[in-house]
């Protein structure tokens, strides 16, 4: 089910079909374009600033999110947006969000660390290098961002969940927190091998999925949670797992779980 969902998403990303409608992004959201030499392209970046940003001098934690087209605006989303801006406003979240647009037909390549025999992929190293070496330094220079790992969150769903988890394994000194929604661990078993081989993990991780996504989603998530917890004491309360009853692999699940994840990771 999930594999078919991802392929359907990919088709619509390539075709670029969007229903003609008004933008739903709030005034706190803006965009800019940045060169991504690691990917031999340029990337459109969406930026959410908290409501009191312009009237304060404080610094803010930063959340890096994938598939920016689906985060803020119904007009650009495939199957409904996450309402990230409205949800953060409603809980008065003191964070900056940096949304990175997916690469359309290159989305699967960018968001997967390993090749899949059937679907290909495997260019996540270049994608993450772009975030860490090009995008994050620019964000840190341009905005009042807290730059330490404990203030830097990476978050995504499906393939975005997979690459977010890979990011905390590869760059633990950059990303100190992560929200991993419905991760596509099925794409390659090598992600489990990497997790097993990793040193003691200090990253704060919020796992979430629905119990109606696929036959192996919950079992894969449980397996990864076990690996993570074996590397640290449960007394530290650095891992939280949420299995949503009747939750399916879609934007609604991720939208509904967004605020809870942010609030938990903030403490």
Beta strands, then each sheet from edge to edge (+ up, - down):
strand 1: 29-36
strand 2: 41-48
strand 3: 61-65
strand 4: 95-100
strand 5: 152-157
strand 6: 177-181
strand 7: 204-210
strand 8: 239-244
sheet 1: 1+ 2- 4+ 3+ 5+ 6+ 7+ 8+
end
